[in-house]
Amino acid sequence: MGADLSRRLVPDELWELTAPLLPKFTSRPQGGGTAPVDERAVFTAVVYVLTSGCAWRFPPDSFGVSRATAHRRFTVWTEAGL
């Protein structure tokens, strides 16, 4: 399910249009926090939740990002007007 579903939800053409619009990850100056994650994987998890209607706590683990990270990035992207 993983790679095939990811490529169907976010084909290369869509990712090429979307990637430049996403705010860039910046680490905190004091250190700590979370490690950078694959932005395409996060975007794919967000697209899955929004298009499937599933709750934020139920996307498949195959996307490779935590549910909390996907929701947090969705919130940041929404606040940025995306």
C-alpha positions as CSV (number, residue, x, y, z in Angstrom):
1,M,0.0,0.0,0.0
2,G,2.7,2.5,1.0
3,A,4.6,3.8,-2.1
4,D,1.8,3.1,-4.5
5,L,-0.7,5.0,-2.4
6,S,1.7,7.9,-1.8
7,R,2.4,8.3,-5.5
8,R,-1.3,8.2,-6.3
9,L,-2.2,10.8,-3.7
10,V,0.8,13.1,-4.5
11,P,2.2,12.5,-8.0
12,D,5.4,14.1,-8.9
13,E,3.7,16.9,-10.8
14,L,1.6,17.9,-7.8
15,W,4.7,17.7,-5.5
16,E,6.7,20.0,-7.9
17,L,3.9,22.6,-7.7
18,T,3.4,22.3,-3.9
19,A,6.9,22.0,-2.5
20,P,8.0,25.6,-3.1
21,L,4.9,26.8,-1.3
22,L,5.5,25.0,2.0
23,P,7.3,26.9,4.8
24,K,10.8,25.5,5.3
25,F,11.7,23.6,8.5
26,T,14.0,25.5,10.7
27,S,15.6,24.1,13.8
28,R,15.3,25.9,17.0
29,P,18.3,28.0,17.9
30,Q,18.4,26.6,21.5
31,G,18.5,23.0,20.1
32,G,16.1,20.2,21.0
33,G,12.7,19.9,19.3
34,T,12.0,17.3,16.6
35,A,14.2,16.2,13.8
36,P,13.4,17.2,10.3
37,V,11.1,14.9,8.4
38,D,10.5,14.3,4.7
39,E,8.1,17.1,3.7
40,R,6.6,15.1,0.9
41,A,5.7,12.3,3.3
42,V,4.1,14.8,5.6
43,F,2.2,16.4,2.8
44,T,1.0,13.0,1.6
45,A,-0.3,12.1,5.0
46,V,-2.2,15.4,5.2
47,V,-3.7,14.9,1.7
48,Y,-4.7,11.4,2.8
49,V,-6.5,12.7,5.9
50,L,-8.2,15.5,4.0
51,T,-9.3,13.4,1.0
52,S,-10.3,10.2,2.9
53,G,-12.2,11.8,5.7
54,C,-10.3,9.8,8.3
55,A,-9.5,11.3,11.7
56,W,-6.1,12.7,12.3
57,R,-5.3,9.8,14.7
58,F,-5.9,7.1,12.0
59,P,-3.7,7.6,8.9
60,P,-1.6,4.6,8.0
61,D,1.9,4.2,9.5
62,S,3.1,3.6,5.9
63,F,3.5,7.4,5.3
64,G,6.5,7.3,7.7
65,V,5.5,10.4,9.8
66,S,3.8,10.7,13.1
67,R,0.2,11.6,13.2
68,A,1.1,14.6,15.5
69,T,3.7,15.8,13.0
70,A,1.2,15.7,10.1
71,H,-1.5,17.6,12.1
72,R,1.0,20.1,13.4
73,R,2.4,20.9,9.9
74,F,-1.2,21.1,8.5
75,T,-1.9,23.7,11.2
76,V,1.2,25.7,10.4
77,W,0.5,25.5,6.7
78,T,-3.1,26.6,7.2
79,E,-2.0,29.5,9.4
80,A,0.4,30.5,6.6
81,G,-2.5,30.7,4.2
82,L,-1.8,27.6,2.1
